[in-house]
């Protein structure tokens, strides 16, 4: 066949499951060096991570599809039509709420009669939702 050098490495998914193999061959003897082996291993690692990511995305999409089917089976269509824009990422309602939520700031003013001084510090809505009572400047 004329092949005198072979460099092969497995494509691992999730660190242990073999999804395939990358094989590089040459007619030259000792054609591959350490940096060639490292390069092929890095490529195989990136492919494995990409395959894993695609599988996880597909599983999540299937799970979301099943969840929506179950929801549609339990809730009347009129109700779903009203609430669907809130979770449909492609809807204008979803996009406008997401944009407005990111820009909301809350001014905090403490009552001076209670002994605390009045402040004009502002923080985001997310700061209020983290469960702490301290004001973030």
KOLMARKE-61980 format. One line per 8 residues: number of its first residue (from 0); their letters; for each residue x, y, z of C-alpha. Coordinates in Angstrom, 3 decimals, padded with zeros to 6 digits. Layout:
<sites>
NUM	a	X/Y/Z ~ ...
</sites>
This chain:
<sites>
0	xxxxxxxx	000.000/000.000/000.000 ~ 002.971/002.272/000.567 ~ 001.951/003.696/003.965 ~ 004.925/003.942/006.281 ~ 003.634/006.299/008.992 ~ 000.243/006.471/010.679 ~ -001.007/008.901/013.289 ~ -004.356/008.001/014.858
8	xxxxxxxx	-006.308/009.398/017.790 ~ -009.823/008.709/019.063 ~ -012.584/011.313/019.073 ~ -013.938/011.115/022.608 ~ -017.354/012.441/023.572 ~ -017.945/013.353/027.206 ~ -014.391/012.282/028.018 ~ -014.846/008.532/027.612
16	xxxxxxxx	-017.208/007.508/024.801 ~ -015.528/006.936/021.444 ~ -017.406/008.654/018.608 ~ -014.831/008.011/015.915 ~ -011.181/008.283/015.081 ~ -008.912/010.637/013.178 ~ -006.319/008.798/011.093 ~ -003.547/010.550/009.198
24	xxxxxxxx	-001.090/008.556/007.111 ~ 002.010/009.228/005.047 ~ 004.257/007.320/002.666 ~ 007.306/008.806/004.422 ~ 008.843/006.963/007.357 ~ 008.714/008.856/010.643 ~ 006.686/011.585/008.945 ~ 004.987/012.783/012.120
32	xxxxxxxx	006.496/014.638/015.046 ~ 005.307/015.329/018.574 ~ 003.647/018.608/017.545 ~ 001.675/016.724/014.834 ~ 000.364/014.312/017.472 ~ -000.595/017.191/019.768 ~ -002.363/019.006/016.914 ~ -004.402/015.936/015.928
40	xxxxxxxx	-005.318/015.275/019.583 ~ -006.468/018.884/019.996 ~ -008.586/018.632/016.848 ~ -010.097/015.356/018.114 ~ -010.865/016.964/021.496 ~ -012.596/019.913/019.848 ~ -014.619/017.595/017.607 ~ -015.638/015.519/020.619
48	xxxxxxxx	-016.762/018.622/022.507 ~ -018.695/019.827/019.466 ~ -020.432/016.461/019.029 ~ -021.324/016.437/022.740 ~ -022.672/019.982/022.515 ~ -024.824/019.105/019.487 ~ -026.212/016.038/021.268 ~ -027.059/018.076/024.383
56	xxxxxxxx	-028.733/020.794/022.303 ~ -030.795/018.185/020.449 ~ -031.833/016.543/023.741 ~ -032.846/019.932/025.180 ~ -034.894/020.765/022.075 ~ -036.664/017.401/022.266 ~ -037.353/017.933/025.961 ~ -038.768/021.407/025.281
64	xxxxxxxx	-040.959/019.987/022.526 ~ -042.355/017.316/024.858 ~ -042.925/019.926/027.592 ~ -044.850/022.164/025.182 ~ -046.946/019.230/023.993 ~ -047.803/018.360/027.599 ~ -048.609/021.990/028.365 ~ -050.866/022.255/025.325
72	xxxxxxxx	-052.657/019.083/026.411 ~ -053.424/020.468/029.898 ~ -054.094/024.185/029.320 ~ -056.792/025.649/027.053 ~ -055.581/027.121/023.754 ~ -056.880/030.625/024.636 ~ -054.715/030.741/027.752 ~ -051.669/029.452/025.908
80	xxxxxxxx	-052.114/032.062/023.180 ~ -051.927/034.775/025.865 ~ -048.870/033.450/027.714 ~ -046.819/031.972/024.872 ~ -045.152/035.281/023.853 ~ -043.542/035.411/027.306 ~ -041.407/032.305/026.700 ~ -041.101/032.293/022.902
88	xxxxxxxx	-037.661/033.841/022.361 ~ -038.581/034.880/018.825 ~ -041.588/036.926/019.874 ~ -041.493/040.725/020.042 ~ -042.986/040.619/023.557 ~ -040.172/038.408/024.847 ~ -037.491/040.606/023.257 ~ -038.988/043.857/024.555
96	xxxxxxxx	-039.355/042.507/028.102 ~ -035.804/041.184/028.094 ~ -034.439/044.528/026.895 ~ -036.488/046.537/029.384 ~ -035.553/044.240/032.287 ~ -031.866/044.803/031.630 ~ -032.294/048.574/031.734 ~ -034.448/048.884/034.865
104	xxxxxxxx	-032.813/050.638/037.791 ~ -034.356/051.279/041.145 ~ -033.663/054.334/043.220 ~ -033.531/053.523/046.918 ~ -034.507/056.179/049.439 ~ -034.527/055.400/053.138 ~ -036.878/057.290/055.452 ~ -034.866/059.890/057.380
112	xxxxxxxx	-037.297/059.740/060.335 ~ -036.290/056.145/061.038 ~ -032.750/057.219/061.868 ~ -031.160/056.223/058.585 ~ -029.996/058.815/056.138 ~ -031.461/059.351/052.689 ~ -029.381/058.000/049.803 ~ -029.699/058.303/046.074
120	xxxxxxxx	-027.863/055.065/045.289 ~ -029.220/052.984/042.459 ~ -028.967/049.307/041.671 ~ -030.461/046.918/039.200 ~ -033.568/044.773/039.532 ~ -031.336/041.698/039.732 ~ -029.800/043.110/042.924 ~ -033.263/043.124/044.507
128	xxxxxxxx	-033.869/039.535/043.479 ~ -030.681/038.094/044.994 ~ -032.248/037.995/048.467 ~ -029.959/040.461/050.208 ~ -031.065/043.774/051.667 ~ -027.886/045.701/051.048 ~ -027.778/048.462/048.460 ~ -025.169/048.081/045.737
136	x	-023.807/051.461/044.569
</sites>
